[in-house]
Amino acid sequence: MSLCCRHRSVWLSKVDDWHFKVTVTVAVSPQFFAWVFGLGNYVTITAPDNVVKQMKDMLEKVSKRYD
């Protein structure tokens, strides 16, 4: 199932009965990463690879502050 909602750049796809995938164009920024982090374990960045890496790098830096 794929459907377009409200805006042409947002796509929802059902993964299973409990999960869905959202494909959206975003402005990658510190605020974007903060928003994703705020959603906790309920969201995963899966692409593009460079944004996944940026998120991992940022999480490592923050984690080190609490060692």
N, CA and C atoms as a LAMMPS dump frame, in Angstrom:
ITEM: TIMESTEP
0
ITEM: NUMBER OF ATOMS
201
ITEM: BOX BOUNDS ff ff ff
-5.0000000000000000e+02 5.0000000000000000e+02
-5.0000000000000000e+02 5.0000000000000000e+02
-5.0000000000000000e+02 5.0000000000000000e+02
ITEM: ATOMS id mol type element x y z
1 1 1 N 0.838 -1.172 0
2 1 2 C 0 0 0
3 1 3 C 0.886 1.238 0
4 2 1 N 0.711 2.107 -0.93
5 2 2 C 1.36 3.41 -0.946
6 2 3 C 0.282 4.452 -1.167
7 3 1 N 0.394 5.537 -0.472
8 3 2 C -0.566 6.592 -0.685
9 3 3 C 0.107 7.919 -0.432
10 4 1 N -0.434 8.915 -1.045
11 4 2 C 0.089 10.262 -0.87
12 4 3 C -0.809 10.971 0.125
13 5 1 N -0.21 11.672 1.042
14 5 2 C -1.023 12.406 2.005
15 5 3 C -0.655 13.88 1.992
16 6 1 N -1.602 14.712 2.11
17 6 2 C -1.488 16.163 2.237
18 6 3 C -0.504 16.868 1.319
19 7 1 N 0.684 16.38 1.224
20 7 2 C 1.7 17.07 0.432
21 7 3 C 2.366 16.077 -0.5
22 8 1 N 2.681 16.518 -1.687
23 8 2 C 3.258 15.619 -2.694
24 8 3 C 4.574 14.989 -2.261
25 9 1 N 5.3 15.604 -1.333
26 9 2 C 6.617 15.087 -0.973
27 9 3 C 6.583 14.136 0.23
28 10 1 N 5.394 13.773 0.712
29 10 2 C 5.27 12.85 1.839
30 10 3 C 4.59 11.584 1.354
31 11 1 N 5.283 10.449 1.522
32 11 2 C 4.739 9.165 1.098
33 11 3 C 4.721 8.195 2.271
34 12 1 N 3.611 7.517 2.458
35 12 2 C 3.463 6.508 3.506
36 12 3 C 3.363 5.142 2.865
37 13 1 N 4.058 4.166 3.433
38 13 2 C 3.979 2.788 2.954
39 13 3 C 3.817 1.875 4.159
40 14 1 N 2.854 0.983 4.09
41 14 2 C 2.656 0.024 5.175
42 14 3 C 3.763 -1.027 5.113
43 15 1 N 4.417 -1.272 6.26
44 15 2 C 5.444 -2.298 6.359
45 15 3 C 4.805 -3.581 6.887
46 16 1 N 4.043 -3.452 7.975
47 16 2 C 3.287 -4.564 8.546
48 16 3 C 2.156 -3.96 9.381
49 17 1 N 1.481 -4.768 10.173
50 17 2 C 0.343 -4.259 10.944
51 17 3 C 0.728 -3.238 12.009
52 18 1 N 2.004 -3.171 12.378
53 18 2 C 2.437 -2.283 13.445
54 18 3 C 3.41 -1.201 12.988
55 19 1 N 3.877 -1.245 11.739
56 19 2 C 4.904 -0.315 11.281
57 19 3 C 4.553 0.268 9.915
58 20 1 N 5.044 1.46 9.687
59 20 2 C 4.922 2.065 8.369
60 20 3 C 6.196 2.826 8.058
61 21 1 N 6.419 3.068 6.794
62 21 2 C 7.589 3.796 6.324
63 21 3 C 7.122 5.135 5.783
64 22 1 N 7.817 6.189 6.16
65 22 2 C 7.516 7.525 5.663
66 22 3 C 8.708 7.982 4.838
67 23 1 N 8.453 8.398 3.628
68 23 2 C 9.492 8.964 2.77
69 23 3 C 9.159 10.44 2.6
70 24 1 N 10.121 11.28 2.966
71 24 2 C 9.866 12.716 2.953
72 24 3 C 11.162 13.458 2.637
73 25 1 N 11.047 14.57 1.968
74 25 2 C 12.18 15.445 1.717
75 25 3 C 12.3 16.393 2.898
76 26 1 N 13.5 16.477 3.474
77 26 2 C 13.716 17.345 4.635
78 26 3 C 14.941 18.211 4.425
79 27 1 N 15.027 19.25 5.215
80 27 2 C 16.238 20.064 5.292
81 27 3 C 17.065 19.478 6.427
82 28 1 N 18.197 18.88 6.1
83 28 2 C 19.046 18.263 7.116
84 28 3 C 19.753 19.379 7.877
85 29 1 N 19.545 19.395 9.19
86 29 2 C 20.085 20.451 10.037
87 29 3 C 20.159 19.931 11.466
88 30 1 N 20.812 20.67 12.361
89 30 2 C 20.801 20.256 13.763
90 30 3 C 19.369 20.114 14.309
91 31 1 N 18.462 20.974 13.863
92 31 2 C 17.076 20.892 14.316
93 31 3 C 16.413 19.606 13.83
94 32 1 N 16.729 19.178 12.615
95 32 2 C 16.19 17.914 12.098
96 32 3 C 16.64 16.751 12.971
97 33 1 N 17.942 16.696 13.288
98 33 2 C 18.457 15.611 14.117
99 33 3 C 17.855 15.661 15.517
100 34 1 N 17.639 16.852 16.065
101 34 2 C 17.012 16.988 17.38
102 34 3 C 15.58 16.461 17.348
103 35 1 N 14.866 16.757 16.28
104 35 2 C 13.492 16.266 16.132
105 35 3 C 13.485 14.739 16.083
106 36 1 N 14.37 14.147 15.28
107 36 2 C 14.456 12.692 15.183
108 36 3 C 14.817 12.103 16.547
109 37 1 N 15.803 12.687 17.22
110 37 2 C 16.216 12.205 18.533
111 37 3 C 15.061 12.268 19.523
112 38 1 N 14.263 13.308 19.437
113 38 2 C 13.113 13.473 20.329
114 38 3 C 12.069 12.384 20.173
115 39 1 N 12.047 11.739 19.026
116 39 2 C 11.101 10.641 18.801
117 39 3 C 11.61 9.323 19.37
118 40 1 N 12.842 9.351 19.873
119 40 2 C 13.397 8.188 20.561
120 40 3 C 13.518 6.966 19.681
121 41 1 N 13.123 5.843 20.233
122 41 2 C 13.256 4.549 19.558
123 41 3 C 12.121 4.283 18.574
124 42 1 N 11.309 5.289 18.29
125 42 2 C 10.161 5.093 17.415
126 42 3 C 10.419 5.465 15.963
127 43 1 N 11.624 5.93 15.659
128 43 2 C 11.928 6.335 14.283
129 43 3 C 13.372 5.971 13.966
130 44 1 N 13.623 5.641 12.705
131 44 2 C 14.964 5.317 12.232
132 44 3 C 15.197 6.011 10.902
133 45 1 N 16.305 6.697 10.786
134 45 2 C 16.712 7.248 9.493
135 45 3 C 17.343 6.096 8.72
136 46 1 N 16.85 5.816 7.525
137 46 2 C 17.37 4.695 6.737
138 46 3 C 18.099 5.137 5.473
139 47 1 N 17.94 6.366 5.058
140 47 2 C 18.582 6.865 3.842
141 47 3 C 18.471 8.377 3.824
142 48 1 N 19.333 9.038 3.104
143 48 2 C 20.515 8.535 2.419
144 48 3 C 21.625 8.203 3.421
145 49 1 N 22.597 7.451 2.953
146 49 2 C 23.669 6.965 3.814
147 49 3 C 24.424 8.086 4.532
148 50 1 N 24.634 9.201 3.856
149 50 2 C 25.387 10.289 4.493
150 50 3 C 24.615 10.891 5.665
151 51 1 N 23.292 10.897 5.6
152 51 2 C 22.487 11.423 6.71
153 51 3 C 22.46 10.415 7.86
154 52 1 N 22.397 9.122 7.535
155 52 2 C 22.491 8.083 8.562
156 52 3 C 23.823 8.239 9.305
157 53 1 N 24.9 8.44 8.565
158 53 2 C 26.226 8.601 9.176
159 53 3 C 26.278 9.857 10.042
160 54 1 N 25.702 10.949 9.565
161 54 2 C 25.691 12.182 10.36
162 54 3 C 24.966 11.968 11.687
163 55 1 N 23.845 11.236 11.655
164 55 2 C 23.092 10.96 12.876
165 55 3 C 23.922 10.103 13.825
166 56 1 N 24.557 9.056 13.295
167 56 2 C 25.411 8.2 14.128
168 56 3 C 26.54 9.002 14.766
169 57 1 N 27.195 9.847 13.971
170 57 2 C 28.307 10.661 14.477
171 57 3 C 27.835 11.596 15.595
172 58 1 N 26.67 12.226 15.389
173 58 2 C 26.147 13.139 16.39
174 58 3 C 25.809 12.382 17.684
175 59 1 N 25.21 11.2 17.564
176 59 2 C 24.868 10.41 18.745
177 59 3 C 26.114 9.97 19.51
178 60 1 N 27.162 9.629 18.787
179 60 2 C 28.428 9.251 19.444
180 60 3 C 29.008 10.426 20.22
181 61 1 N 29.005 11.603 19.606
182 61 2 C 29.535 12.795 20.281
183 61 3 C 28.751 13.113 21.548
184 62 1 N 27.442 13.036 21.466
185 62 2 C 26.605 13.319 22.632
186 62 3 C 26.827 12.25 23.7
187 63 1 N 26.903 11.001 23.3
188 63 2 C 27.113 9.89 24.228
189 63 3 C 28.406 10.065 25.023
190 64 1 N 29.452 10.525 24.367
191 64 2 C 30.761 10.705 25.014
192 64 3 C 30.7 11.752 26.128
193 65 1 N 29.772 12.667 26.054
194 65 2 C 29.638 13.681 27.093
195 65 3 C 29.195 13.067 28.425
196 66 1 N 28.627 11.856 28.353
197 66 2 C 28.081 11.225 29.548
198 66 3 C 28.916 10.039 30.016
199 67 1 N 30.142 9.921 29.52
200 67 2 C 31.047 8.859 29.973
201 67 3 C 31.654 9.206 31.307
